[in-house]
Amino acid sequence: MKNILFIFLGGGFGSILRYLMSNYTQKLWNVNSFPMGTFLVNIMGCLIIGFLTSYFMKNDNYLKYLLITGFCGGFTTFSTFSVENYSLWQNQQYTTLLLYVVLSIVLGFAAVIIGMKSQVLLQ
């Protein structure tokens, strides 16, 4: 039951932070129709989850539920990424759609690797 409470708290905090960061990023850094807010949040989430996963592989404790499952799960958003891609497709913005998908996958994967490697360096 304690793990569920930690997931709940982490998810709530992550969701609020995602909303704030995505909203303000989109207002401050509007690049045509590119969904910069969601993109930035998801790449940062990949970096964070890589770092935390590497840490909790060696230091397993209950905080992984708060930080990985809860916070990172609430902070990042595949569903918003998907609906934004659908919107780009509907509006026939195929170049932006392709750029968004490729950059999200490539940079997201790279961010996870960097996060995992940076944890190793800090030890």
C-alpha positions as CSV (number, residue, x, y, z in Angstrom):
1,M,0.0,0.0,0.0
2,K,2.9,2.3,0.7
3,N,4.2,1.9,-2.8
4,I,0.8,2.9,-4.3
5,L,0.9,6.1,-2.2
6,F,4.4,6.9,-3.4
7,I,3.3,6.3,-7.0
8,F,0.2,8.6,-6.5
9,L,2.3,11.4,-5.0
10,G,5.1,11.2,-7.6
11,G,2.6,11.0,-10.4
12,G,0.7,14.0,-9.2
13,F,3.8,16.1,-8.9
14,G,5.2,14.9,-12.2
15,S,1.9,15.8,-14.0
16,I,1.8,19.3,-12.5
17,L,5.4,19.9,-13.4
18,R,4.7,18.6,-17.0
19,Y,1.8,20.9,-17.4
20,L,3.8,24.0,-16.2
21,M,6.9,23.2,-18.2
22,S,5.1,22.3,-21.3
23,N,2.7,25.3,-21.2
24,Y,5.5,27.8,-20.5
25,T,7.9,26.3,-23.0
26,Q,5.3,26.5,-25.7
27,K,4.6,30.1,-24.9
28,L,8.3,31.1,-24.7
29,W,9.7,29.0,-27.4
30,N,7.1,28.6,-30.2
31,V,8.7,27.1,-33.3
32,N,5.9,27.1,-35.9
33,S,3.7,24.1,-35.3
34,F,6.4,22.0,-33.6
35,P,5.2,20.8,-30.2
36,M,8.3,22.1,-28.3
37,G,6.7,21.8,-24.9
38,T,5.9,18.1,-25.0
39,F,9.2,17.4,-26.9
40,L,11.3,19.1,-24.2
41,V,9.4,17.5,-21.3
42,N,9.7,14.0,-22.8
43,I,13.5,14.4,-23.6
44,M,14.1,15.6,-20.0
45,G,12.0,12.7,-18.7
46,C,14.1,10.3,-20.6
47,L,17.3,11.8,-19.1
48,I,15.8,11.6,-15.6
49,I,14.5,8.1,-15.9
50,G,17.9,6.9,-17.3
51,F,19.7,8.5,-14.3
52,L,17.2,7.1,-11.8
53,T,17.1,3.6,-13.3
54,S,20.8,3.4,-13.2
55,Y,20.8,4.5,-9.5
56,F,18.0,2.2,-8.4
57,M,19.7,-0.8,-10.1
58,K,22.4,-0.5,-7.4
59,N,20.3,1.0,-4.6
60,D,16.9,-0.7,-4.7
61,N,14.4,0.9,-2.3
62,Y,10.9,2.3,-2.1
63,L,11.8,5.7,-3.6
64,K,11.9,4.1,-7.1
65,Y,8.1,4.0,-6.9
66,L,7.9,7.7,-6.1
67,L,10.5,8.8,-8.6
68,I,10.4,6.4,-11.6
69,T,6.9,5.0,-11.7
70,G,5.2,8.0,-10.2
71,F,7.1,11.1,-11.1
72,C,8.5,10.0,-14.5
73,G,5.3,8.3,-15.4
74,G,3.3,11.5,-14.6
75,F,6.0,13.8,-16.1
76,T,6.4,12.3,-19.5
77,T,3.5,11.7,-21.9
78,F,3.2,9.3,-24.8
79,S,-0.5,10.0,-25.3
80,T,0.1,13.7,-25.8
81,F,3.0,12.9,-28.2
82,S,0.7,10.7,-30.2
83,V,-2.2,13.1,-30.4
84,E,0.1,15.9,-31.5
85,N,1.4,13.7,-34.2
86,Y,-2.1,13.0,-35.3
87,S,-2.8,16.7,-35.4
88,L,0.3,17.3,-37.5
89,W,-0.8,14.6,-39.9
90,Q,-4.4,15.9,-40.2
91,N,-3.0,19.4,-41.0
92,Q,-0.7,17.9,-43.6
93,Q,2.5,19.1,-41.9
94,Y,4.4,16.0,-42.8
95,T,7.9,17.4,-42.5
96,T,7.2,18.6,-38.9
97,L,5.6,15.3,-38.1
98,L,8.6,13.3,-39.4
99,L,11.0,15.6,-37.6
100,Y,9.0,15.4,-34.3
101,V,8.9,11.5,-34.4
102,V,12.5,11.0,-35.4
103,L,13.9,13.6,-33.0
104,S,11.8,12.3,-30.1
105,I,12.8,8.7,-30.5
106,V,16.5,9.4,-31.3
107,L,17.1,12.1,-28.7
108,G,14.9,10.3,-26.1
109,F,17.0,7.1,-26.4
110,A,20.2,9.2,-26.3
111,A,19.0,11.0,-23.2
112,V,18.3,7.6,-21.4
113,I,21.8,6.5,-22.3
114,I,23.3,9.8,-21.1
115,G,21.3,9.6,-17.9
116,M,22.4,6.0,-17.2
117,K,26.1,6.8,-18.0
118,S,26.1,10.0,-15.8
119,Q,24.9,8.0,-12.8
120,V,27.9,5.7,-13.3
121,L,30.2,8.7,-13.4
122,L,28.9,10.1,-10.2
123,Q,29.7,7.0,-8.2
